[in-house]
Amino acid sequence: MDSASSDTRAPLGAQADNGLKIVIVGGFGVGKTTLVRSVSEIRPLSTEETMTQAGESVDDVSAVRAKSATTVAFDFGRITLDARNVLYVFGAPGQERFWFLWDRLFSGALGAVVLVDTRRIDDSWYAIDRLEQQGIPFVVACNDFGGPHHTPAEVRAALDVDPYVPLIDCDARSRESVKNVLIELVEHVRRLLESRSPASWKELV
């Protein structure tokens, strides 16, 4: 598996003409911070804080007992696509008490990745509902935690997502795996743009 610490990061360009924003959402402890760290070419901005016993009365930690830190605002990373375009990746906090931040993070987003732990599929429903309400294109990425295997059809049915929404497996620790997820998202957005009239493109960009 790749890790963020072993990656050789490419040097940043002096400037870029276009910044494209992508948001990573999902339930508590599904690997959003790990994903941003894995793929970012810069040292990512992270707002992780140590979890304490006091937080157990606020957040449901029953399924993430091994987790020792949590995002309290957002994670941020950057990927250079070419000489003129860069991708800004924002990881949203997963706990319910921070959901009020999501609308701000969604503002201006090209699309989103819904990261799913298939051991806790129910935790992803809210993220999908919010994205559909906002009209933001998204893909579903099933993070590999080594749990029971679910077929894509089973996951799609459990999440009740439309057939045209891409659903793929990923490993948030692997830079190559995460890059494939982001490429799939960009291609999904491109297909949606091509299927719509030019007058409606402004809804997605």
Contact map, one row per residue, 1 for C-alpha under 8 A:
1110000000000000000000000000000000000000000000000000000000000000000000000000000000000000000000000000000000000000000000000000000000000000000000000000000000000000000000000000110000000000000000000000000000000
1111011000000000000000000000000000000100000000000000000000000000000000000000000000000000000000000000000000000000000000000000000000000000000000000000000000000000000000000000111100000000000000000000000000000
1111111000000000000000000000000000000100000000000000000000000000000000000000000000000000000000000000000000000000000000000000000000000000000000000000000000000000000000000000111000000000000000000000000000000
0111111000000000000000000000000000001110000000000000000000000000000000000000000000000000000000000000000000000000000000000000000000000000000000000000000000000000000000000000111000000000000000000000000000000
0011111000000000000000000000000000000000000000000000000000000000000000000000000000000000000000000000000000000000000000000000000000000000000000000000000000000000000000000000000000000000000000000000000000000
0111111100000000000000000000000000000000000000000000000000000000000000000000000000000000000000000000000000000000000000000000000000000000000000000000000000000000000000000000000000000000000000000000000000000
0111111110000000000000000000000000000000000000000000000000000000000000000000000000000000000000000000000000000000000000000000000000000000000000000000000000000000000000000000000000000000000000000000000000000
0000011111000000000000000000000000000000000000000000000000000000000000000000000000000000000000000000000000000000000000000000000000000000000000000000000000000000000000000000000000000000000000000000000000000
0000001111100000000000000000000000000000110000000000000000000000000000000000000000000000000000000000000000000000000000000000000000000000000000000000000000000000000000000000000000000000000000000000000000000
0000000111110000000000000000000000000000100000000000000000000000000000000000000000000000000000000000000000000000000000000000000000000000000000000000000000000000000000000000000000000000000000000000000000000
0000000011111000000000000000000000000000100000000000000000000000000000000000000000000000000000000000000000000000000000000000000000000000000000000000000000000000000000000000000000000000000000000000000000000
0000000001111100000000000000000000000000110000000000000000000000000000000000000100000000000000000000000000000000000000000000000000000000000000000000000000000000000000000000000000000000000000000000000000000
0000000000111111000000000000000000000000000000000000000000000000000000000000000100100000000000000000000000000000000000000000000000000000000000000000000000000000000000000000000000000000000000000000000000000
0000000000011111000000000000000000000000000000000000000000000000000000000000000000000000000000000000000000000000000000000000000000000000000000000000000000000000000000000000000000000000000000000000000000000
0000000000001111100000000000000000000000000000000000000000000000000000000000000000010000000000000000000000000000000000000000000000000000000000000000000000000000000000000000000000000000000000000000000000000
0000000000001111111000000000000000000000000000000000000000000000000000000000000000111100000000000000000000000000000000000000000000000000000000000000000000000000000000000000000000000000000000000000000000000
0000000000000011111000000000000000000000000000000000000000000000000000000000000000011000000000000000000000000000000000000000000000000000000000000000000000000000000000000000000000000000000000000000000000000
0000000000000001111100000000000000000000000000000000000000000000000000000000000000011100000000000000000000000000000000000000000000000000000000000000000000000000000000000000000000000000000000000000000000000
0000000000000001111110000000000000000000000000000000000000000000000000000000000000001111000000000000000000000000000000000000000000000000000000000000000000000000000000000000000000000000000000000000000000000
0000000000000000011111000000000000000000000000000000000000000000000000000000000000001111000000000000000000001100000000000000000000000000000000000000000000000000000000000000000000000000000000000000000000000
0000000000000000001111100000000000000000000000000000000000000000000000000000000000000011110000000000000000011110000000000000000000000000000000000000000000000000000000000000000000000000000000000000000000000
0000000000000000000111110000000000000000000000000000000000000000000000000000000000000011110000000000000000001111100000000000000000000000000000000000000000000000000000000000000000000000000000000000000000000
0000000000000000000011111000000000000000000000000000000000000000000000000000000000000000111100000000000011001011100000000000000000000000000000000000000000000000000000000000000000000000000000000000000000000
0000000000000000000001111100000100000000000000000000000000000000000000000000000000000000111100000000000000000001111000000000000000000000000000000000000000000000000000000000000000000000000000000000000000000
0000000000000000000000111110000100000000000000000000000000000000000000000000000000000000001111000000000000000001111000000000001000000000000000000000000000000000000000000000000000000000000000000000000000000
0000000000000000000000011111010100000000000000000000000000000000000000000000000000000000000101000000000000000000011100000011001000000000000000000000000000000000000000000000000000000000000000000000000000000
0000000000000000000000001111110000000000000000000000000000000000000000000000000000000000000001100000000000000000001100000011001000000000000000000000000000000000000000000000000000000000000000000000000000000
0000000000000000000000000111110000000000000000000000000000000000000000000000000000000000000011100000000000000000000000000010000000000000000000000000000000000000000000000000000000000000000000000000000000000
0000000000000000000000000011111100000000000000000000000000000001001001000000000000000000000001000000000000000000000000000000000000000000000000000000000000000000000000000000000000000000000000000000000000000
0000000000000000000000000111111100000000000000000000000000000000000000000000000000000000000000000000000000000000001110000000000000000000000000100000000000000000000000000000000000000000000000000000000000000
0000000000000000000000000000111111100000000000000000000000000000000000000000000000000000000000000000000000000000001000000000000000000000000000100000000000000000000000000001000000000000000000000000000000000
0000000000000000000000011100111111110000000000000000000000000000000000000000000000000000001100000000000000000000001000000000000000000000000000000000000000000000000000000001000000000000000000000000000000000
0000000000000000000000000000001111111000000001000000000000000000000000100010000000000000001000000000000000000000000000000000000000000000000000000000000000000000000000000000000000000000000000000000000000000
0000000000000000000000000000001111111100000000000000000000000000000000000000000000000000000000000000000000000000000000000000000000000000000000000000000000000000000000000001100000000000000000000000000000000
0000000000000000000000000000001111111110000000000000000000000000000000000000000000000000000000000000000000000000000000000000000000000000000000000000000000000000000000000001111001000000000000000000000000000
0000000000000000000000000000000111111111000100000000000000000000000000000011100000000000111000000000000000000000000000000000000000000000000000000000000000000000000000000000000000000000000000000000000000000
0001000000000000000000000000000011111111001100000000000000000000000000000000100000000000000000000000000000000000000000000000000000000000000000000000000000000000000000000000000000000000000000000000000000000
0111000000000000000000000000000001111111000000000000000000000000000000000000000000000000000000000000000000000000000000000000000000000000000000000000000000000000000000000001111001000000000000000000000000000
0001000000000000000000000000000000111111100000000000000000000000000000000000101000000000000000000000000000000000000000000000000000000000000000000000000000000000000000000000011101100000000000000000000000000
0000000000000000000000000000000000011111111100000000000000000000000000000000111000000000100000000000000000000000000000000000000000000000000000000000000000000000000000000000000000000000000000000000000000000
0000000011110000000000000000000000000011111000000000000000000000000000000000111100000000000000000000000000000000000000000000000000000000000000000000000000000000000000000000000000000000000000000000000000000
0000000010010000000000000000000000000001111100000000000000000000000000000000111000000000000000000000000000000000000000000000000000000000000000000000000000000000000000000000000000000000000000000000000000000
0000000000000000000000000000000000001001111110000000000000000000000000000000100000000000000000000000000000000000000000000000000000000000000000000000000000000000000000000000000000000000000000000000000000000
0000000000000000000000000000000000011001011111000000000000000000000000000011110000000000000000000000000000000000000000000000000000000000000000000000000000000000000000000000000000000000000000000000000000000
0000000000000000000000000000000000000000001111100000000000000000000000000011100000000000000000000000000000000000000000000000000000000000000000000000000000000000000000000000000000000000000000000000000000000
0000000000000000000000000000000010000000000111110000000000000000000000100111000000000000000000000000000000000000000000000000000000000000000000000000000000000000000000000000000000000000000000000000000000000
0000000000000000000000000000000000000000000011111000000000000000000000111110000000000000000000000000000000000000000000000000000000000000000000000000000000000000000000000000000000000000000000000000000000000
0000000000000000000000000000000000000000000001111100000000000000000011110000000000000000000000000000000000000000000000000000000000000000000000000000000000000000000000000000000000000000000000000000000000000
0000000000000000000000000000000000000000000000111110000000000000000011110000000000000000000000000000000000000000000000000000000000000000000000000000000000000000000000000000000000000000000000000000000000000
0000000000000000000000000000000000000000000000011111000000000000000111000000000000000000000000000000000000000000000000000000000000000000000000000000000000000000000000000000000000000000000000000000000000000
0000000000000000000000000000000000000000000000001111101000000000001111000000000000000000000000000000000000000000000000000000000000000000000000000000000000000000000000000000000000000000000000000000000000000
0000000000000000000000000000000000000000000000000111111100000000000000000000000000000000000000000000000000000000000000000000000000000000000000000000000000000000000000000000000000000000000000000000000000000
0000000000000000000000000000000000000000000000000011111110000000000000000000000000000000000000000000000000000000000000000000000000000000000000000000000000000000000000000000000000000000000000000000000000000
0000000000000000000000000000000000000000000000000001111111000000000000000000000000000000000000000000000000000000000000000000000000000000000000000000000000000000000000000000000000000000000000000000000000000
0000000000000000000000000000000000000000000000000011111111100000000000000000000000000000000000000000000000000000000000000000000000000000000000000000000000000000000000000000000000000000000000000000000000000
0000000000000000000000000000000000000000000000000001111111111000000000000000000000000000000000000000000000000000000000000000000000000000000000000000000000000000000000000000000000000000000000000000000000000
0000000000000000000000000000000000000000000000000000111111110000000000000000000000000000000000000000000000000000000000000000000000000000000000000000000000000000000000000000000000000000000000000000000000000
0000000000000000000000000000000000000000000000000000011111110000000000000000000000000000000000000000000000000000000000000000000000000000000000000000000000000000000000000000000000000000000000000000000000000
0000000000000000000000000000000000000000000000000000001111111000000000000000000000000000000000110000000000000000000000000000000000000000000000000000000000000000000000000000000000000000000000000000000000000
0000000000000000000000000000000000000000000000000000000111111110000000000000000000000000000000000000000000000000000000000000000000000000000000000000000000000000000000000000000000000000000000000000000000000
0000000000000000000000000000000000000000000000000000000100111111100000000000000000000000000000000000000000000000000000000000000000000000000000000000000000000000000000000000000000000000000000000000000000000
0000000000000000000000000000000000000000000000000000000000011111100000000000000000000000000000000000000000000000000000000000000000000000000000000000000000000000000000000000000000000000000000000000000000000
0000000000000000000000000000000000000000000000000000000000011111100000000000000000000000000000000000000000000000000000000000000000000000000000000000000000000000000000000000000000000000000000000000000000000
0000000000000000000000000000100000000000000000000000000000001111111000000000000000000000000000000000000000000000000000000000000000000000000000000000000000000000000000000000000000000000000000000000000000000
0000000000000000000000000000000000000000000000000000000000001111111000000000000000000000000000000000000000000000000000000000000000000000000000000000000000000000000000000000000000000000000000000000000000000
0000000000000000000000000000000000000000000000000000000000000001111100000000000000000000000000000000000000000000000000000000000000000000000000000000000000000000000000000000000000000000000000000000000000000
0000000000000000000000000000100000000000000000000010000000000001111111000000000000000000000000000000000000000000000000000000000000000000000000000000000000000000000000000000000000000000000000000000000000000
0000000000000000000000000000000000000000000000000110000000000000011111000000000000000000000000000000000000000000000000000000000000000000000000000000000000000000000000000000000000000000000000000000000000000
0000000000000000000000000000000000000000000000011110000000000000001111100000000000000000000000000000000000000000000000000000000000000000000000000000000000000000000000000000000000000000000000000000000000000
0000000000000000000000000000100000000000000000011110000000000000001111110000000000000000000010000000000000000000000000000000000000000000000000000000000000000000000000000000000000000000000000000000000000000
0000000000000000000000000000000010000000000001111000000000000000000011111110000000000000000111000000000000000000000000000000000000000000000000000000000000000000000000000000000000000000000000000000000000000
0000000000000000000000000000000000000000000000111000000000000000000001111100000000000000000010000100000000000000000000000000000000000000000000000000000000000000000000000000000000000000000000000000000000000
0000000000000000000000000000000000000000000000100000000000000000000000111110000000000000000110000100100000000000000000000000000000000000000000000000000000000000000000000000000000000000000000000000000000000
0000000000000000000000000000000000000000000001100000000000000000000000111111000000000000011110000000000000000000000000000000000000000000000000000000000000000000000000000000000000000000000000000000000000000
0000000000000000000000000000000010010000000111100000000000000000000000101111100000000000111100000000000000000000000000000000000000000000000000000000000000000000000000000000000000000000000000000000000000000
0000000000000000000000000000000000010000000111000000000000000000000000000111110000000001111000000000000000000000000000000000000000000000000000000000000000000000000000000000000000000000000000000000000000000
0000000000000000000000000000000000011011111110000000000000000000000000000011111000000001110000000000000000000000000000000000000000000000000000000000000000000000000000000000000000000000000000000000000000000
0000000000000000000000000000000000000001110100000000000000000000000000000001111100000111100000000000000000000000000000000000000000000000000000000000000000000000000000000000000000000000000000000000000000000
0000000000000000000000000000000000000011110000000000000000000000000000000000111110000111100000000000000000000000000000000000000000000000000000000000000000000000000000000000000000000000000000000000000000000
0000000000011000000000000000000000000000100000000000000000000000000000000000011111101110000000000000000000000000000000000000000000000000000000000000000000000000000000000000000000000000000000000000000000000
0000000000000000000000000000000000000000000000000000000000000000000000000000001111111110000000000000000000000000000000000000000000000000000000000000000000000000000000000000000000000000000000000000000000000
0000000000000000000000000000000000000000000000000000000000000000000000000000000111111100000000000000000000000000000000000000000000000000000000000000000000000000000000000000000000000000000000000000000000000
0000000000001001000000000000000000000000000000000000000000000000000000000000000111111000000000000000000000000000000000000000000000000000000000000000000000000000000000000000000000000000000000000000000000000
0000000000000011110000000000000000000000000000000000000000000000000000000000000011111100000000000000000000000000000000000000000000000000000000000000000000000000000000000000000000000000000000000000000000000
0000000000000001111100000000000000000000000000000000000000000000000000000000000111111110000000000000000000000000000000000000000000000000000000000000000000000000000000000000000000000000000000000000000000000
0000000000000001011100000000000000000000000000000000000000000000000000000000011111011111000000000000000000000000000000000000000000000000000000000000000000000000000000000000000000000000000000000000000000000
0000000000000000001111000000000000000000000000000000000000000000000000000000011110001111100000000000000000000000000000000000000000000000000000000000000000000000000000000000000000000000000000000000000000000
0000000000000000001111000000000000000000000000000000000000000000000000000001111000000111110000000000000000000000000000000000000000000000000000000000000000000000000000000000000000000000000000000000000000000
0000000000000000000011110000000000010001000000000000000000000000000000000011111000000011111000000000000000000000000000000000000000000000000000000000000000000000000000000000000000000000000000000000000000000
0000000000000000000011110000000000010000000000000000000000000000000000000111100000000001111100000000000010000000000000000000000000000000000000000000000000000000000000000000000000000000000000000000000000000
0000000000000000000000111000000110010000000000000000000000000000000000000111000000000000111110000000000000000000000000000000000000000000000000000000000000000000000000000000000000000000000000000000000000000
0000000000000000000000111100000100000000000000000000000000000000000000101110000000000000011111000000110010000000000000000000000000000000000000000000000000000000000000000000000000000000000000000000000000000
0000000000000000000000001001000000000000000000000000000000000000000001111100000000000000001111100110000000000000000000000000000000000000000000000000000000000000000000000000000000000000000000000000000000000
0000000000000000000000001111100000000000000000000000000000000000000000100000000000000000000111110110000000000000000000000000000000000000000000000000000000000000000000000000000000000000000000000000000000000
0000000000000000000000000011000000000000000000000000000000100000000000000000000000000000000011111110000000000000000000000000000000000000000000000000000000000000000000000000000000000000000000000000000000000
0000000000000000000000000000000000000000000000000000000000100000000000000000000000000000000001111110000000000000000000000000000000000000000000000000000000000000000000000000000000000000000000000000000000000
0000000000000000000000000000000000000000000000000000000000000000000000000000000000000000000000111111000000000000000000000000000000000000000000000000000000000000000000000000000000000000000000000000000000000
0000000000000000000000000000000000000000000000000000000000000000000000011000000000000000000011111111110000000000000000000000000000000000000000000000000000000000000000000000000000000000000000000000000000000
0000000000000000000000000000000000000000000000000000000000000000000000000000000000000000000011111111110000000000000000000000000000000000000000000000000000000000000000000000000000000000000000000000000000000
0000000000000000000000000000000000000000000000000000000000000000000000000000000000000000000000001111111000000000000000000000000000000000000000000000000000000000000000000000000000000000000000000000000000000
0000000000000000000000000000000000000000000000000000000000000000000000001000000000000000000100000111111110000000000000000000000000000000000000000000000000000000000000000000000000000000000000000000000000000
0000000000000000000000000000000000000000000000000000000000000000000000000000000000000000000100000111111111000000000000000000000000000000000000000000000000000000000000000000000000000000000000000000000000000
0000000000000000000000000000000000000000000000000000000000000000000000000000000000000000000000000001111111100000000000000000000000000000000000000000000000000000000000000000000000000000000000000000000000000
0000000000000000000000000000000000000000000000000000000000000000000000000000000000000000000000000000111111100000000000000000000000000000000000000000000000000000000000000000000000000000000000000000000000000
0000000000000000000000100000000000000000000000000000000000000000000000000000000000000000010100000000111111101000000000000000000000000000000000000000000000000000000000000000000000000000000000000000000000000
0000000000000000000000100000000000000000000000000000000000000000000000000000000000000000000000000000011111111000000000000000000000000001000000000000000000000000000000000000000000000000000000000000000000000
0000000000000000000000000000000000000000000000000000000000000000000000000000000000000000000000000000001111111000000000000000000000000000000000000000000000000000000000000000000000000000000000000000000000000
0000000000000000000010000000000000000000000000000000000000000000000000000000000000000000000000000000000001111100000000000000000000000000000000000000000000000000000000000000000000000000000000000000000000001
0000000000000000000111100000000000000000000000000000000000000000000000000000000000000000000000000000000011111111000000000000000000000001000000000000000000000000000000000000000000000000000000000000000000001
0000000000000000000111000000000000000000000000000000000000000000000000000000000000000000000000000000000000011111000000000000000000000001100000000000000000000000000000000000000000000000000010000000000000011
0000000000000000000011100000000000000000000000000000000000000000000000000000000000000000000000000000000000001111100000000000000000000001110000000000000000000000000000000000000000000000110010000000000000010
0000000000000000000001111000000000000000000000000000000000000000000000000000000000000000000000000000000000001111110000000000000000100001111000000000000000000000000000000000000000000000100000000000000000000
0000000000000000000001111000000000000000000000000000000000000000000000000000000000000000000000000000000000000011111000000000000000000000011110000000000000000000000000000000000000001100100000000000000000000
0000000000000000000000011100000000000000000000000000000000000000000000000000000000000000000000000000000000000001111100000001001100000000011110000000000000000000000000000000000000000000000000000000000000000
0000000000000000000000011110011100000000000000000000000000000000000000000000000000000000000000000000000000000000111110000001000000000000000111100000000000000000000000000000000000000000000000000000000000000
0000000000000000000000000110010000000000000000000000000000000000000000000000000000000000000000000000000000000000011111011011000000000000000111100000000000000000000000000000000000000000000000000000000000000
0000000000000000000000000000010000000000000000000000000000000000000000000000000000000000000000000000000000000000001111111000000000000000000001111000000000000000000000000000000000000000000000000000000000000
0000000000000000000000000000000000000000000000000000000000000000000000000000000000000000000000000000000000000000000111111000000000000000000001100011010000100000000000000000000000000000000000000000000000000
0000000000000000000000000000000000000000000000000000000000000000000000000000000000000000000000000000000000000000000011111000000000000000000000000011000000000000000000000000000000000000000000000000000000000
0000000000000000000000000000000000000000000000000000000000000000000000000000000000000000000000000000000000000000000111111111000000000000000000000000000000000000000000000000000000000000000000000000000000000
0000000000000000000000000000000000000000000000000000000000000000000000000000000000000000000000000000000000000000000111111111100000000000000000000000000000100110000000000000000000000000000000000000000000000
0000000000000000000000000000000000000000000000000000000000000000000000000000000000000000000000000000000000000000000000011111100000000000000000000000000000000010000000000000000000000000000000000000000000000
0000000000000000000000000111000000000000000000000000000000000000000000000000000000000000000000000000000000000000000100011111110000000000000000000000000000000000000000000000000000000000000000000000000000000
0000000000000000000000000110000000000000000000000000000000000000000000000000000000000000000000000000000000000000011100011111111100000000000000000000000000000010000000000000000000000000000000000000000000000
0000000000000000000000000000000000000000000000000000000000000000000000000000000000000000000000000000000000000000000000001111111110000000000000000000000000000010000000000000000000000000000000000000000000000
0000000000000000000000000000000000000000000000000000000000000000000000000000000000000000000000000000000000000000000000000011111111000000000000000000000000000000000000000000000000000000000000000000000000000
0000000000000000000000001110000000000000000000000000000000000000000000000000000000000000000000000000000000000000010000000001111111100000000000000000000000000000000000000000000000000000000000000000000000000
0000000000000000000000000000000000000000000000000000000000000000000000000000000000000000000000000000000000000000010000000001111111110000000000000000000000000000000000000000000000000000000000000000000000000
0000000000000000000000000000000000000000000000000000000000000000000000000000000000000000000000000000000000000000000000000000111111111000000000000000000000000000000000000000000000000000000000000000000000000
0000000000000000000000000000000000000000000000000000000000000000000000000000000000000000000000000000000000000000000000000000011111111100000000000000000000000000000000000000000000000000000000000000000000000
0000000000000000000000000000000000000000000000000000000000000000000000000000000000000000000000000000000000000001000000000000001111111111110000000000000000000000000000000000000000000000000000000000000000000
0000000000000000000000000000000000000000000000000000000000000000000000000000000000000000000000000000000000000000000000000000000111111111100000000000000000000000000000000000000000000000000000000000000000000
0000000000000000000000000000000000000000000000000000000000000000000000000000000000000000000000000000000000000000000000000000000011111111000000000000000000000000000000000000000000000000000000000000000000000
0000000000000000000000000000000000000000000000000000000000000000000000000000000000000000000000000000000000000000000000000000000001111111000000000000000000000000000000000000000000000000000000000000000000000
0000000000000000000000000000000000000000000000000000000000000000000000000000000000000000000000000000000000000000000000000000000000111111100000000000000000000000000000000000000000000000000000000000000000000
0000000000000000000000000000000000000000000000000000000000000000000000000000000000000000000000000000000001001111000000000000000000111111110000000000000000000000000000000000000000000000000000000000000000010
0000000000000000000000000000000000000000000000000000000000000000000000000000000000000000000000000000000000000111000000000000000000110011111000000000000000000000000000000000000000000000000110000000000000010
0000000000000000000000000000000000000000000000000000000000000000000000000000000000000000000000000000000000000011110000000000000000100001111100000000000000000000000011000000000000000000100100000000000000000
0000000000000000000000000000000000000000000000000000000000000000000000000000000000000000000000000000000000000001110000000000000000000000111110000000000000000000000011110000000000000001100100000000000000000
0000000000000000000000000000000000000000000000000000000000000000000000000000000000000000000000000000000000000000111100000000000000000000011111000000000000000000000011110000000000000000000000000000000000000
0000000000000000000000000000000000000000000000000000000000000000000000000000000000000000000000000000000000000000111100000000000000000000001111100000000000000000000000111100000000001000000000000000000000000
0000000000000000000000000000000000000000000000000000000000000000000000000000000000000000000000000000000000000000001111000000000000000000000111110000000000000000000000111100000000000000000000000000000000000
0000000000000000000000000000011000000000000000000000000000000000000000000000000000000000000000000000000000000000001111000000000000000000000011111000000000000000000000001111000000000000000000000000000000000
0000000000000000000000000000000000000000000000000000000000000000000000000000000000000000000000000000000000000000000010000000000000000000000001111110000000000000000000001111000000000000000000000000000000000
0000000000000000000000000000000000000000000000000000000000000000000000000000000000000000000000000000000000000000000010000000000000000000000000111110000000000000000000000000000000000000000000000000000000000
0000000000000000000000000000000000000000000000000000000000000000000000000000000000000000000000000000000000000000000000000000000000000000000000011111000000000000000000000000000000000000000000000000000000000
0000000000000000000000000000000000000000000000000000000000000000000000000000000000000000000000000000000000000000000001100000000000000000000000011111100000000000000000000000000000000000000000000000000000000
0000000000000000000000000000000000000000000000000000000000000000000000000000000000000000000000000000000000000000000001100000000000000000000000000111110000000000000000000000000000000000000000000000000000000
0000000000000000000000000000000000000000000000000000000000000000000000000000000000000000000000000000000000000000000000000000000000000000000000000011111000000000000000000000000000000000000000000000000000000
0000000000000000000000000000000000000000000000000000000000000000000000000000000000000000000000000000000000000000000001000000000000000000000000000001111101100000000000000000000000000000000000000000000000000
0000000000000000000000000000000000000000000000000000000000000000000000000000000000000000000000000000000000000000000000000000000000000000000000000000111111100000000000000000000000000000000000000000000000000
0000000000000000000000000000000000000000000000000000000000000000000000000000000000000000000000000000000000000000000000000000000000000000000000000000011111110000000000110000000000000000000000000000000000000
0000000000000000000000000000000000000000000000000000000000000000000000000000000000000000000000000000000000000000000000000000000000000000000000000000001111111000000000000000000000000000000000000000000000000
0000000000000000000000000000000000000000000000000000000000000000000000000000000000000000000000000000000000000000000000000000000000000000000000000000011111111100000000000000000000000000000000000000000000000
0000000000000000000000000000000000000000000000000000000000000000000000000000000000000000000000000000000000000000000001001000000000000000000000000000011111111110000000000000000000000000000000000000000000000
0000000000000000000000000000000000000000000000000000000000000000000000000000000000000000000000000000000000000000000000000000000000000000000000000000000111111111111000100000000000000000000000000000000000000
0000000000000000000000000000000000000000000000000000000000000000000000000000000000000000000000000000000000000000000000000000000000000000000000000000000011111111100000000000000000000000000000000000000000000
0000000000000000000000000000000000000000000000000000000000000000000000000000000000000000000000000000000000000000000000001000000000000000000000000000000001111111000000000000000000000000000000000000000000000
0000000000000000000000000000000000000000000000000000000000000000000000000000000000000000000000000000000000000000000000001101100000000000000000000000000000111111100000000000000000000000000000000000000000000
0000000000000000000000000000000000000000000000000000000000000000000000000000000000000000000000000000000000000000000000000000000000000000000000000000000000011111110000000000000000000000000000000000000000000
0000000000000000000000000000000000000000000000000000000000000000000000000000000000000000000000000000000000000000000000000000000000000000000000000000000000011011111010000000000000000000000000000000000000000
0000000000000000000000000000000000000000000000000000000000000000000000000000000000000000000000000000000000000000000000000000000000000000000000000000000000010001111110000000000000000000000000000000000000000
0000000000000000000000000000000000000000000000000000000000000000000000000000000000000000000000000000000000000000000000000000000000000000000000000000000000010000111111000000000000000000000000000000000000000
0000000000000000000000000000000000000000000000000000000000000000000000000000000000000000000000000000000000000000000000000000000000000000000000000000000000000000011111000000000000000000000000000000000000000
0000000000000000000000000000000000000000000000000000000000000000000000000000000000000000000000000000000000000000000000000000000000000000011100000000000000000000111111100000000000000000000100000000000000000
0000000000000000000000000000000000000000000000000000000000000000000000000000000000000000000000000000000000000000000000000000000000000000011100000000000000000000001111110000000000000001100100000000000000000
0000000000000000000000000000000000000000000000000000000000000000000000000000000000000000000000000000000000000000000000000000000000000000001111000000000100010000000011111000000000000000000000000000000000000
0000000000000000000000000000000000000000000000000000000000000000000000000000000000000000000000000000000000000000000000000000000000000000001111000000000100000000000001111100000000001000000000000000000000000
0000000000000000000000000000000000000000000000000000000000000000000000000000000000000000000000000000000000000000000000000000000000000000000011110000000000000000000000111110000000000000000000000000000000000
0000000000000000000000000000000000000000000000000000000000000000000000000000000000000000000000000000000000000000000000000000000000000000000011110000000000000000000000011111000011001000000000000000000000000
0000000000000000000000000000000000000000000000000000000000000000000000000000000000000000000000000000000000000000000000000000000000000000000000110000000000000000000000001111110011000000000000000000000000000
0000000000000000000000000000001101100100000000000000000000000000000000000000000000000000000000000000000000000000000000000000000000000000000000110000000000000000000000000111111011000000000000000000000000000
1111000000000000000000000000000001100100000000000000000000000000000000000000000000000000000000000000000000000000000000000000000000000000000000000000000000000000000000000011111001000000000000000000000000000
1111000000000000000000000000000000100110000000000000000000000000000000000000000000000000000000000000000000000000000000000000000000000000000000000000000000000000000000000011111111000000000000000000000000000
0111000000000000000000000000000000100110000000000000000000000000000000000000000000000000000000000000000000000000000000000000000000000000000000000000000000000000000000000001111111100000000000000000000000000
0100000000000000000000000000000000000010000000000000000000000000000000000000000000000000000000000000000000000000000000000000000000000000000000000000000000000000000000000000011111110000000000000000000000000
0000000000000000000000000000000000000000000000000000000000000000000000000000000000000000000000000000000000000000000000000000000000000000000000000000000000000000000000000111011111111000000000000000000000000
0000000000000000000000000000000000100110000000000000000000000000000000000000000000000000000000000000000000000000000000000000000000000000000000000000000000000000000000000111111111111100000000000000000000000
0000000000000000000000000000000000000010000000000000000000000000000000000000000000000000000000000000000000000000000000000000000000000000000000000000000000000000000000000000001111111110000000000000000000000
0000000000000000000000000000000000000000000000000000000000000000000000000000000000000000000000000000000000000000000000000000000000000000000000000000000000000000000000000000000111111111000000000000000000000
0000000000000000000000000000000000000000000000000000000000000000000000000000000000000000000000000000000000000000100000000000000000000000000010000000000000000000000000010100000011111111100000000000000000000
0000000000000000000000000000000000000000000000000000000000000000000000000000000000000000000000000000000000000000100000000000000000000000000000000000000000000000000000000000000001111111110000000000000000000
0000000000000000000000000000000000000000000000000000000000000000000000000000000000000000000000000000000000000000000000000000000000000000000000000000000000000000000000000000000000111111111000000000000000000
0000000000000000000000000000000000000000000000000000000000000000000000000000000000000000000000000000000000000000000000000000000000000000001000000000000000000000000001000000000000011111111100000000000000000
0000000000000000000000000000000000000000000000000000000000000000000000000000000000000000000000000000000000000011100000000000000000000000011000000000000000000000000001000000000000001111111110000000000000000
0000000000000000000000000000000000000000000000000000000000000000000000000000000000000000000000000000000000000010000000000000000000000000000000000000000000000000000000000000000000000111111111000000000000000
0000000000000000000000000000000000000000000000000000000000000000000000000000000000000000000000000000000000000000000000000000000000000000000000000000000000000000000000000000000000000011111111100000000000000
0000000000000000000000000000000000000000000000000000000000000000000000000000000000000000000000000000000000000000000000000000000000000000111000000000000000000000000011000000000000000001111111110000000000000
0000000000000000000000000000000000000000000000000000000000000000000000000000000000000000000000000000000000000110000000000000000000000000100000000000000000000000000000000000000000000000111111111000000000010
0000000000000000000000000000000000000000000000000000000000000000000000000000000000000000000000000000000000000000000000000000000000000000000000000000000000000000000000000000000000000000011111111100000000000
0000000000000000000000000000000000000000000000000000000000000000000000000000000000000000000000000000000000000000000000000000000000000000000000000000000000000000000000000000000000000000001111111110000000000
0000000000000000000000000000000000000000000000000000000000000000000000000000000000000000000000000000000000000000000000000000000000000000000000000000000000000000000000000000000000000000000111111111000000000
0000000000000000000000000000000000000000000000000000000000000000000000000000000000000000000000000000000000000000000000000000000000000000000000000000000000000000000000000000000000000000000011111111110010010
0000000000000000000000000000000000000000000000000000000000000000000000000000000000000000000000000000000000000000000000000000000000000000000000000000000000000000000000000000000000000000000001111111100000000
0000000000000000000000000000000000000000000000000000000000000000000000000000000000000000000000000000000000000000000000000000000000000000000000000000000000000000000000000000000000000000000000111111100000000
0000000000000000000000000000000000000000000000000000000000000000000000000000000000000000000000000000000000000000000000000000000000000000000000000000000000000000000000000000000000000000000000011111110110000
0000000000000000000000000000000000000000000000000000000000000000000000000000000000000000000000000000000000000000000000000000000000000000000000000000000000000000000000000000000000000000000000001111111110000
0000000000000000000000000000000000000000000000000000000000000000000000000000000000000000000000000000000000000000000000000000000000000000000000000000000000000000000000000000000000000000000000001001111110000
0000000000000000000000000000000000000000000000000000000000000000000000000000000000000000000000000000000000000000000000000000000000000000000000000000000000000000000000000000000000000000000000000000111111000
0000000000000000000000000000000000000000000000000000000000000000000000000000000000000000000000000000000000000000000000000000000000000000000000000000000000000000000000000000000000000000000000000001111111110
0000000000000000000000000000000000000000000000000000000000000000000000000000000000000000000000000000000000000000000000000000000000000000000000000000000000000000000000000000000000000000000000001001111111111
0000000000000000000000000000000000000000000000000000000000000000000000000000000000000000000000000000000000000000000000000000000000000000000000000000000000000000000000000000000000000000000000000000001111111
0000000000000000000000000000000000000000000000000000000000000000000000000000000000000000000000000000000000000000000000000000000000000000000000000000000000000000000000000000000000000000000000000000000111111
0000000000000000000000000000000000000000000000000000000000000000000000000000000000000000000000000000000000000110000000000000000000000001100000000000000000000000000000000000000000000000000010001000000111111
0000000000000000000000000000000000000000000000000000000000000000000000000000000000000000000000000000000000011100000000000000000000000000000000000000000000000000000000000000000000000000000000000000000011111
